[in-house]
Amino acid sequence: MAARECDLLREVLAKDCRMESVTSNININRQFGQQQEGLTINGSMSFQITLK
């Protein structure tokens, strides 16, 4: 997914693109009252681009 983002940036606004970092966090939600049990997943990606 992250590699595809550089392709998309090159198509739209970047002359060059380099991925600098990818982070992801996963939290387990236990069942308490009304809250359902499951997972919460968050992530971020940072890119260095040169504009066209």
C-alpha distance matrix in Angstrom:
0.0 3.8 5.5 5.2 6.6 9.3 10.1 10.6 12.7 14.7 15.5 16.8 18.3 17.5 19.6 17.6 14.4 13.9 11.5 14.2 13.0 10.6 12.7 12.8 16.0 17.3 20.8 23.0 25.2 28.6 30.8 33.3 35.4 33.4 29.9 28.0 26.7 23.0 19.9 18.5 15.0 14.1 11.6 11.4 10.1 12.8 13.1 16.3 17.1 20.3 21.4 22.6
3.8 0.0 3.8 5.4 5.2 7.1 9.2 10.1 11.0 13.1 14.8 15.8 16.6 15.3 17.3 14.9 11.4 10.4 7.8 10.4 9.5 7.8 10.7 11.8 15.5 17.5 21.1 23.8 26.1 29.6 32.1 34.4 36.6 34.7 31.2 29.6 28.3 24.6 21.2 19.3 15.6 14.0 10.8 9.5 7.2 9.3 9.4 12.8 13.9 17.3 18.8 20.4
5.5 3.8 0.0 3.8 5.4 5.5 6.9 9.1 10.2 11.2 13.1 14.9 15.8 14.0 15.3 12.8 9.8 9.2 7.7 11.2 11.4 10.6 13.9 15.3 19.0 21.0 24.6 27.2 29.7 33.1 35.6 38.0 40.2 38.3 34.8 33.1 31.7 27.9 24.6 23.0 19.3 17.8 14.5 13.1 10.2 11.4 10.3 12.8 13.3 16.2 17.8 19.0
5.2 5.4 3.8 0.0 3.8 5.4 5.0 6.3 8.7 9.9 10.7 12.6 14.3 13.3 15.0 13.4 10.9 11.5 10.5 14.0 14.2 13.1 16.0 17.0 20.4 22.1 25.6 28.0 30.1 33.6 35.7 38.1 40.0 37.8 34.4 32.7 31.6 27.9 24.9 23.2 19.7 18.3 15.4 14.1 11.7 13.1 11.8 14.4 14.1 16.7 17.5 18.2
6.6 5.2 5.4 3.8 0.0 3.8 5.4 5.0 6.2 8.6 9.9 10.7 11.8 11.1 13.5 12.1 9.2 10.0 9.0 12.2 12.5 11.7 14.6 15.9 19.3 21.4 24.7 27.5 29.3 33.0 35.1 37.2 39.0 36.8 33.4 32.1 31.3 27.7 24.5 22.3 18.8 16.7 13.7 11.8 9.2 10.2 9.0 11.7 11.4 14.4 15.0 16.2
9.3 7.1 5.5 5.4 3.8 0.0 3.8 5.4 5.0 6.2 8.7 10.0 10.3 8.5 10.3 8.4 5.7 7.0 7.3 10.9 12.3 12.7 16.0 18.0 21.7 24.1 27.5 30.4 32.4 36.1 38.4 40.4 42.4 40.3 36.9 35.6 34.6 31.0 27.7 25.5 21.9 19.6 16.3 13.8 10.5 10.2 7.7 9.4 8.7 11.4 12.5 13.6
10.1 9.2 6.9 5.0 5.4 3.8 0.0 3.8 5.5 5.2 6.3 8.9 10.3 9.1 10.4 9.4 8.1 10.1 10.9 14.6 16.0 16.0 19.2 20.8 24.4 26.5 29.9 32.5 34.5 38.1 40.1 42.3 44.2 41.9 38.6 37.1 36.2 32.5 29.4 27.4 24.0 22.1 19.0 16.9 13.9 14.0 11.5 12.8 11.3 13.1 13.5 13.6
10.6 10.1 9.1 6.3 5.0 5.4 3.8 0.0 3.8 5.4 5.1 6.4 8.6 8.7 11.2 11.1 9.7 12.1 12.5 15.9 16.9 16.6 19.5 20.8 24.1 26.1 29.2 31.9 33.5 37.1 38.9 40.9 42.5 40.0 36.9 35.6 35.0 31.5 28.6 26.3 23.1 21.0 18.3 16.2 13.7 13.9 11.8 13.4 11.7 13.5 13.1 13.3
12.7 11.0 10.2 8.7 6.2 5.0 5.5 3.8 0.0 3.8 5.4 5.2 5.7 5.4 8.5 8.5 7.2 10.1 11.0 14.0 15.6 16.1 19.1 20.9 24.3 26.7 29.8 32.7 34.3 38.1 40.0 41.8 43.5 41.0 37.9 36.9 36.4 32.9 29.8 27.2 23.9 21.4 18.4 15.6 12.8 12.0 9.4 10.4 8.2 10.0 9.5 10.3
14.7 13.1 11.2 9.9 8.6 6.2 5.2 5.4 3.8 0.0 3.8 5.5 5.8 4.4 5.9 6.5 6.8 10.3 12.2 15.5 17.7 18.5 21.8 23.8 27.3 29.8 33.0 35.9 37.7 41.4 43.4 45.3 47.0 44.6 41.4 40.3 39.7 36.1 33.0 30.6 27.2 24.8 21.6 18.9 15.7 14.7 11.5 11.5 8.6 9.3 8.8 8.5
15.5 14.8 13.1 10.7 9.9 8.7 6.3 5.1 5.4 3.8 0.0 3.8 6.3 7.0 8.6 10.1 10.6 13.9 15.5 18.8 20.6 20.9 24.0 25.6 29.0 31.1 34.2 36.9 38.4 42.1 43.9 45.8 47.3 44.6 41.6 40.4 40.0 36.5 33.6 31.3 28.1 25.9 23.1 20.7 17.9 17.4 14.6 15.0 12.1 12.4 11.1 9.9
16.8 15.8 14.9 12.6 10.7 10.0 8.9 6.4 5.2 5.5 3.8 0.0 3.8 6.4 9.1 11.1 11.4 14.8 16.2 19.0 20.8 21.2 24.0 25.6 28.7 31.0 33.8 36.7 37.9 41.6 43.3 44.9 46.2 43.5 40.6 39.7 39.6 36.3 33.4 30.8 27.7 25.3 22.6 20.0 17.6 16.8 14.2 14.5 11.5 11.8 9.6 8.9
18.3 16.6 15.8 14.3 11.8 10.3 10.3 8.6 5.7 5.8 6.3 3.8 0.0 3.8 6.9 9.1 9.8 13.4 15.1 17.6 19.7 20.7 23.6 25.7 28.9 31.5 34.3 37.4 38.8 42.5 44.4 45.8 47.3 44.7 41.7 41.1 40.9 37.6 34.5 31.7 28.6 25.7 22.9 19.8 17.1 15.6 12.7 12.2 8.8 8.5 5.9 5.9
17.5 15.3 14.0 13.3 11.1 8.5 9.1 8.7 5.4 4.4 7.0 6.4 3.8 0.0 3.8 5.3 6.5 10.1 12.5 15.0 17.6 19.1 22.3 24.7 28.1 30.9 34.0 37.1 38.8 42.6 44.7 46.3 48.0 45.7 42.5 41.7 41.2 37.8 34.5 31.8 28.4 25.6 22.4 19.2 16.0 14.0 10.6 9.5 5.9 5.5 4.5 5.2
19.6 17.3 15.3 15.0 13.5 10.3 10.4 11.2 8.5 5.9 8.6 9.1 6.9 3.8 0.0 3.8 7.0 10.5 13.7 16.1 19.2 21.0 24.5 27.1 30.7 33.5 36.7 39.9 41.8 45.6 47.8 49.5 51.3 49.1 45.8 44.9 44.2 40.7 37.4 34.8 31.3 28.6 25.2 22.0 18.5 16.4 12.7 10.8 7.3 5.4 5.3 4.5
17.6 14.9 12.8 13.4 12.1 8.4 9.4 11.1 8.5 6.5 10.1 11.1 9.1 5.3 3.8 0.0 3.8 7.0 10.4 12.8 16.1 18.1 21.7 24.5 28.1 31.1 34.4 37.6 39.8 43.4 45.9 47.7 49.7 47.7 44.3 43.3 42.4 38.8 35.4 32.9 29.3 26.5 23.0 19.8 16.1 13.9 10.1 8.2 5.5 5.1 7.2 8.0
14.4 11.4 9.8 10.9 9.2 5.7 8.1 9.7 7.2 6.8 10.6 11.4 9.8 6.5 7.0 3.8 0.0 3.8 6.7 9.5 12.4 14.3 17.9 20.7 24.3 27.3 30.6 33.8 36.0 39.7 42.2 44.0 46.2 44.2 40.8 39.8 38.7 35.2 31.7 29.2 25.6 22.9 19.3 16.1 12.4 10.4 6.7 5.8 4.4 6.6 9.0 10.7
13.9 10.4 9.2 11.5 10.0 7.0 10.1 12.1 10.1 10.3 13.9 14.8 13.4 10.1 10.5 7.0 3.8 0.0 3.8 6.2 9.4 11.7 15.4 18.5 22.1 25.2 28.6 31.9 34.4 38.0 40.7 42.5 44.9 43.2 39.6 38.6 37.3 33.8 30.1 27.8 24.1 21.4 17.7 14.7 10.9 8.8 5.6 5.1 6.3 9.1 12.1 14.2
11.5 7.8 7.7 10.5 9.0 7.3 10.9 12.5 11.0 12.2 15.5 16.2 15.1 12.5 13.7 10.4 6.7 3.8 0.0 3.8 6.0 7.9 11.7 14.7 18.4 21.5 24.9 28.2 30.7 34.2 37.0 38.9 41.4 39.8 36.2 35.1 33.7 30.2 26.5 24.2 20.5 17.9 14.1 11.3 7.6 6.1 4.4 6.3 8.6 12.0 14.7 17.1
14.2 10.4 11.2 14.0 12.2 10.9 14.6 15.9 14.0 15.5 18.8 19.0 17.6 15.0 16.1 12.8 9.5 6.2 3.8 0.0 3.8 7.2 10.4 14.0 17.4 20.8 24.0 27.5 30.1 33.6 36.5 38.2 40.8 39.5 35.8 35.1 33.6 30.2 26.4 24.0 20.4 17.6 13.8 10.9 7.6 5.4 5.2 6.5 10.0 13.3 16.3 19.2
13.0 9.5 11.4 14.2 12.5 12.3 16.0 16.9 15.6 17.7 20.6 20.8 19.7 17.6 19.2 16.1 12.4 9.4 6.0 3.8 0.0 3.8 6.7 10.3 13.6 17.1 20.3 23.7 26.4 29.9 32.9 34.6 37.3 36.1 32.4 31.6 30.0 26.7 22.9 20.5 16.9 14.2 10.6 8.1 5.7 5.2 7.2 9.7 13.0 16.6 19.2 22.1
10.6 7.8 10.6 13.1 11.7 12.7 16.0 16.6 16.1 18.5 20.9 21.2 20.7 19.1 21.0 18.1 14.3 11.7 7.9 7.2 3.8 0.0 3.8 6.9 10.5 13.7 17.1 20.4 23.1 26.6 29.5 31.4 34.1 32.9 29.1 28.2 26.5 23.0 19.3 17.1 13.4 11.0 7.4 5.9 4.5 6.6 9.2 12.4 15.3 19.1 21.3 23.9
12.7 10.7 13.9 16.0 14.6 16.0 19.2 19.5 19.1 21.8 24.0 24.0 23.6 22.3 24.5 21.7 17.9 15.4 11.7 10.4 6.7 3.8 0.0 3.8 7.0 10.4 13.6 17.1 19.8 23.2 26.2 28.0 30.8 29.8 26.0 25.2 23.4 20.2 16.4 14.1 10.7 8.4 5.4 5.4 6.5 9.0 12.3 15.5 18.5 22.3 24.3 27.1
12.8 11.8 15.3 17.0 15.9 18.0 20.8 20.8 20.9 23.8 25.6 25.6 25.7 24.7 27.1 24.5 20.7 18.5 14.7 14.0 10.3 6.9 3.8 0.0 3.8 6.8 10.2 13.5 16.2 19.7 22.7 24.6 27.4 26.4 22.6 21.6 19.7 16.5 12.7 10.6 7.2 5.7 4.1 6.6 8.9 12.1 15.3 18.8 21.5 25.3 27.0 29.7
16.0 15.5 19.0 20.4 19.3 21.7 24.4 24.1 24.3 27.3 29.0 28.7 28.9 28.1 30.7 28.1 24.3 22.1 18.4 17.4 13.6 10.5 7.0 3.8 0.0 3.8 6.7 10.2 12.9 16.2 19.4 21.1 24.1 23.4 19.6 18.8 16.8 13.9 10.2 8.1 5.7 5.3 6.2 9.3 12.2 15.2 18.7 22.1 24.9 28.7 30.3 33.0
17.3 17.5 21.0 22.1 21.4 24.1 26.5 26.1 26.7 29.8 31.1 31.0 31.5 30.9 33.5 31.1 27.3 25.2 21.5 20.8 17.1 13.7 10.4 6.8 3.8 0.0 3.8 6.7 9.7 13.0 16.1 18.3 21.3 20.7 16.9 15.7 13.4 10.4 6.7 5.8 4.6 6.6 8.8 12.3 15.3 18.6 21.9 25.4 28.1 31.9 33.3 35.9
20.8 21.1 24.6 25.6 24.7 27.5 29.9 29.2 29.8 33.0 34.2 33.8 34.3 34.0 36.7 34.4 30.6 28.6 24.9 24.0 20.3 17.1 13.6 10.2 6.7 3.8 0.0 3.8 6.4 9.6 12.8 14.7 17.9 17.6 13.8 13.0 10.8 8.6 5.7 5.1 6.5 8.7 11.6 15.1 18.4 21.6 25.0 28.5 31.1 34.9 36.2 38.9
23.0 23.8 27.2 28.0 27.5 30.4 32.5 31.9 32.7 35.9 36.9 36.7 37.4 37.1 39.9 37.6 33.8 31.9 28.2 27.5 23.7 20.4 17.1 13.5 10.2 6.7 3.8 0.0 3.8 6.3 9.7 12.2 15.4 15.5 11.9 10.6 7.7 6.1 4.7 6.5 8.9 11.9 14.9 18.6 21.8 25.1 28.5 32.0 34.6 38.3 39.6 42.1
25.2 26.1 29.7 30.1 29.3 32.4 34.5 33.5 34.3 37.7 38.4 37.9 38.8 38.8 41.8 39.8 36.0 34.4 30.7 30.1 26.4 23.1 19.8 16.2 12.9 9.7 6.4 3.8 0.0 3.8 6.5 8.7 11.8 11.7 8.1 7.3 5.1 5.1 5.6 7.1 10.6 13.4 16.9 20.4 23.9 27.2 30.6 34.1 36.5 40.2 41.2 43.7
28.6 29.6 33.1 33.6 33.0 36.1 38.1 37.1 38.1 41.4 42.1 41.6 42.5 42.6 45.6 43.4 39.7 38.0 34.2 33.6 29.9 26.6 23.2 19.7 16.2 13.0 9.6 6.3 3.8 0.0 3.8 6.3 9.7 10.7 7.9 7.2 4.8 6.9 8.8 10.9 14.3 17.1 20.6 24.1 27.6 30.8 34.3 37.8 40.2 44.0 45.0 47.5
30.8 32.1 35.6 35.7 35.1 38.4 40.1 38.9 40.0 43.4 43.9 43.3 44.4 44.7 47.8 45.9 42.2 40.7 37.0 36.5 32.9 29.5 26.2 22.7 19.4 16.1 12.8 9.7 6.5 3.8 0.0 3.8 6.5 7.6 5.7 5.2 4.6 8.1 11.0 13.0 16.7 19.5 23.2 26.7 30.2 33.5 36.8 40.4 42.7 46.4 47.1 49.5
33.3 34.4 38.0 38.1 37.2 40.4 42.3 40.9 41.8 45.3 45.8 44.9 45.8 46.3 49.5 47.7 44.0 42.5 38.9 38.2 34.6 31.4 28.0 24.6 21.1 18.3 14.7 12.2 8.7 6.3 3.8 0.0 3.8 6.2 5.5 7.3 8.0 11.4 13.8 15.0 18.8 21.2 24.9 28.2 31.8 34.9 38.4 41.8 44.1 47.8 48.4 51.0
35.4 36.6 40.2 40.0 39.0 42.4 44.2 42.5 43.5 47.0 47.3 46.2 47.3 48.0 51.3 49.7 46.2 44.9 41.4 40.8 37.3 34.1 30.8 27.4 24.1 21.3 17.9 15.4 11.8 9.7 6.5 3.8 0.0 3.8 5.7 8.1 10.1 13.6 16.3 17.4 21.2 23.5 27.2 30.5 34.1 37.2 40.6 44.1 46.2 49.7 50.1 52.6
33.4 34.7 38.3 37.8 36.8 40.3 41.9 40.0 41.0 44.6 44.6 43.5 44.7 45.7 49.1 47.7 44.2 43.2 39.8 39.5 36.1 32.9 29.8 26.4 23.4 20.7 17.6 15.5 11.7 10.7 7.6 6.2 3.8 0.0 3.8 6.4 9.6 12.6 15.2 16.0 19.8 22.0 25.7 28.9 32.5 35.6 38.9 42.4 44.2 47.7 47.9 50.2
29.9 31.2 34.8 34.4 33.4 36.9 38.6 36.9 37.9 41.4 41.6 40.6 41.7 42.5 45.8 44.3 40.8 39.6 36.2 35.8 32.4 29.1 26.0 22.6 19.6 16.9 13.8 11.9 8.1 7.9 5.7 5.5 5.7 3.8 0.0 3.8 6.7 9.2 11.5 12.2 16.0 18.3 22.1 25.3 28.9 32.1 35.4 38.9 40.8 44.4 44.7 47.1
28.0 29.6 33.1 32.7 32.1 35.6 37.1 35.6 36.9 40.3 40.4 39.7 41.1 41.7 44.9 43.3 39.8 38.6 35.1 35.1 31.6 28.2 25.2 21.6 18.8 15.7 13.0 10.6 7.3 7.2 5.2 7.3 8.1 6.4 3.8 0.0 3.8 6.4 9.5 11.1 14.8 17.6 21.3 24.8 28.2 31.6 34.7 38.4 40.3 43.9 44.3 46.5
26.7 28.3 31.7 31.6 31.3 34.6 36.2 35.0 36.4 39.7 40.0 39.6 40.9 41.2 44.2 42.4 38.7 37.3 33.7 33.6 30.0 26.5 23.4 19.7 16.8 13.4 10.8 7.7 5.1 4.8 4.6 8.0 10.1 9.6 6.7 3.8 0.0 3.8 7.2 9.9 13.3 16.6 20.1 23.7 27.1 30.6 33.7 37.4 39.5 43.2 43.9 46.1
23.0 24.6 27.9 27.9 27.7 31.0 32.5 31.5 32.9 36.1 36.5 36.3 37.6 37.8 40.7 38.8 35.2 33.8 30.2 30.2 26.7 23.0 20.2 16.5 13.9 10.4 8.6 6.1 5.1 6.9 8.1 11.4 13.6 12.6 9.2 6.4 3.8 0.0 3.8 6.9 10.0 13.5 16.8 20.5 23.7 27.3 30.4 34.1 36.1 39.8 40.6 42.8
19.9 21.2 24.6 24.9 24.5 27.7 29.4 28.6 29.8 33.0 33.6 33.4 34.5 34.5 37.4 35.4 31.7 30.1 26.5 26.4 22.9 19.3 16.4 12.7 10.2 6.7 5.7 4.7 5.6 8.8 11.0 13.8 16.3 15.2 11.5 9.5 7.2 3.8 0.0 3.8 6.4 10.0 13.2 16.9 20.1 23.6 26.7 30.4 32.6 36.3 37.2 39.5
18.5 19.3 23.0 23.2 22.3 25.5 27.4 26.3 27.2 30.6 31.3 30.8 31.7 31.8 34.8 32.9 29.2 27.8 24.2 24.0 20.5 17.1 14.1 10.6 8.1 5.8 5.1 6.5 7.1 10.9 13.0 15.0 17.4 16.0 12.2 11.1 9.9 6.9 3.8 0.0 3.8 6.7 10.3 13.9 17.3 20.7 23.9 27.6 29.7 33.4 34.3 36.7
15.0 15.6 19.3 19.7 18.8 21.9 24.0 23.1 23.9 27.2 28.1 27.7 28.6 28.4 31.3 29.3 25.6 24.1 20.5 20.4 16.9 13.4 10.7 7.2 5.7 4.6 6.5 8.9 10.6 14.3 16.7 18.8 21.2 19.8 16.0 14.8 13.3 10.0 6.4 3.8 0.0 3.8 6.9 10.6 13.8 17.3 20.4 24.1 26.3 30.0 31.0 33.4
14.1 14.0 17.8 18.3 16.7 19.6 22.1 21.0 21.4 24.8 25.9 25.3 25.7 25.6 28.6 26.5 22.9 21.4 17.9 17.6 14.2 11.0 8.4 5.7 5.3 6.6 8.7 11.9 13.4 17.1 19.5 21.2 23.5 22.0 18.3 17.6 16.6 13.5 10.0 6.7 3.8 0.0 3.8 7.2 10.7 14.0 17.3 20.9 23.2 26.9 27.8 30.5
11.6 10.8 14.5 15.4 13.7 16.3 19.0 18.3 18.4 21.6 23.1 22.6 22.9 22.4 25.2 23.0 19.3 17.7 14.1 13.8 10.6 7.4 5.4 4.1 6.2 8.8 11.6 14.9 16.9 20.6 23.2 24.9 27.2 25.7 22.1 21.3 20.1 16.8 13.2 10.3 6.9 3.8 0.0 3.8 7.0 10.5 13.7 17.3 19.7 23.4 24.6 27.3
11.4 9.5 13.1 14.1 11.8 13.8 16.9 16.2 15.6 18.9 20.7 20.0 19.8 19.2 22.0 19.8 16.1 14.7 11.3 10.9 8.1 5.9 5.4 6.6 9.3 12.3 15.1 18.6 20.4 24.1 26.7 28.2 30.5 28.9 25.3 24.8 23.7 20.5 16.9 13.9 10.6 7.2 3.8 0.0 3.8 6.9 10.2 13.8 16.1 19.9 21.1 24.0
10.1 7.2 10.2 11.7 9.2 10.5 13.9 13.7 12.8 15.7 17.9 17.6 17.1 16.0 18.5 16.1 12.4 10.9 7.6 7.6 5.7 4.5 6.5 8.9 12.2 15.3 18.4 21.8 23.9 27.6 30.2 31.8 34.1 32.5 28.9 28.2 27.1 23.7 20.1 17.3 13.8 10.7 7.0 3.8 0.0 3.8 6.7 10.4 12.7 16.5 18.1 20.9
12.8 9.3 11.4 13.1 10.2 10.2 14.0 13.9 12.0 14.7 17.4 16.8 15.6 14.0 16.4 13.9 10.4 8.8 6.1 5.4 5.2 6.6 9.0 12.1 15.2 18.6 21.6 25.1 27.2 30.8 33.5 34.9 37.2 35.6 32.1 31.6 30.6 27.3 23.6 20.7 17.3 14.0 10.5 6.9 3.8 0.0 3.8 7.0 9.8 13.5 15.4 18.5
13.1 9.4 10.3 11.8 9.0 7.7 11.5 11.8 9.4 11.5 14.6 14.2 12.7 10.6 12.7 10.1 6.7 5.6 4.4 5.2 7.2 9.2 12.3 15.3 18.7 21.9 25.0 28.5 30.6 34.3 36.8 38.4 40.6 38.9 35.4 34.7 33.7 30.4 26.7 23.9 20.4 17.3 13.7 10.2 6.7 3.8 0.0 3.8 6.3 10.0 12.2 15.1
16.3 12.8 12.8 14.4 11.7 9.4 12.8 13.4 10.4 11.5 15.0 14.5 12.2 9.5 10.8 8.2 5.8 5.1 6.3 6.5 9.7 12.4 15.5 18.8 22.1 25.4 28.5 32.0 34.1 37.8 40.4 41.8 44.1 42.4 38.9 38.4 37.4 34.1 30.4 27.6 24.1 20.9 17.3 13.8 10.4 7.0 3.8 0.0 3.8 7.1 9.9 13.1
17.1 13.9 13.3 14.1 11.4 8.7 11.3 11.7 8.2 8.6 12.1 11.5 8.8 5.9 7.3 5.5 4.4 6.3 8.6 10.0 13.0 15.3 18.5 21.5 24.9 28.1 31.1 34.6 36.5 40.2 42.7 44.1 46.2 44.2 40.8 40.3 39.5 36.1 32.6 29.7 26.3 23.2 19.7 16.1 12.7 9.8 6.3 3.8 0.0 3.8 6.3 9.3
20.3 17.3 16.2 16.7 14.4 11.4 13.1 13.5 10.0 9.3 12.4 11.8 8.5 5.5 5.4 5.1 6.6 9.1 12.0 13.3 16.6 19.1 22.3 25.3 28.7 31.9 34.9 38.3 40.2 44.0 46.4 47.8 49.7 47.7 44.4 43.9 43.2 39.8 36.3 33.4 30.0 26.9 23.4 19.9 16.5 13.5 10.0 7.1 3.8 0.0 3.8 6.6
21.4 18.8 17.8 17.5 15.0 12.5 13.5 13.1 9.5 8.8 11.1 9.6 5.9 4.5 5.3 7.2 9.0 12.1 14.7 16.3 19.2 21.3 24.3 27.0 30.3 33.3 36.2 39.6 41.2 45.0 47.1 48.4 50.1 47.9 44.7 44.3 43.9 40.6 37.2 34.3 31.0 27.8 24.6 21.1 18.1 15.4 12.2 9.9 6.3 3.8 0.0 3.8
22.6 20.4 19.0 18.2 16.2 13.6 13.6 13.3 10.3 8.5 9.9 8.9 5.9 5.2 4.5 8.0 10.7 14.2 17.1 19.2 22.1 23.9 27.1 29.7 33.0 35.9 38.9 42.1 43.7 47.5 49.5 51.0 52.6 50.2 47.1 46.5 46.1 42.8 39.5 36.7 33.4 30.5 27.3 24.0 20.9 18.5 15.1 13.1 9.3 6.6 3.8 0.0
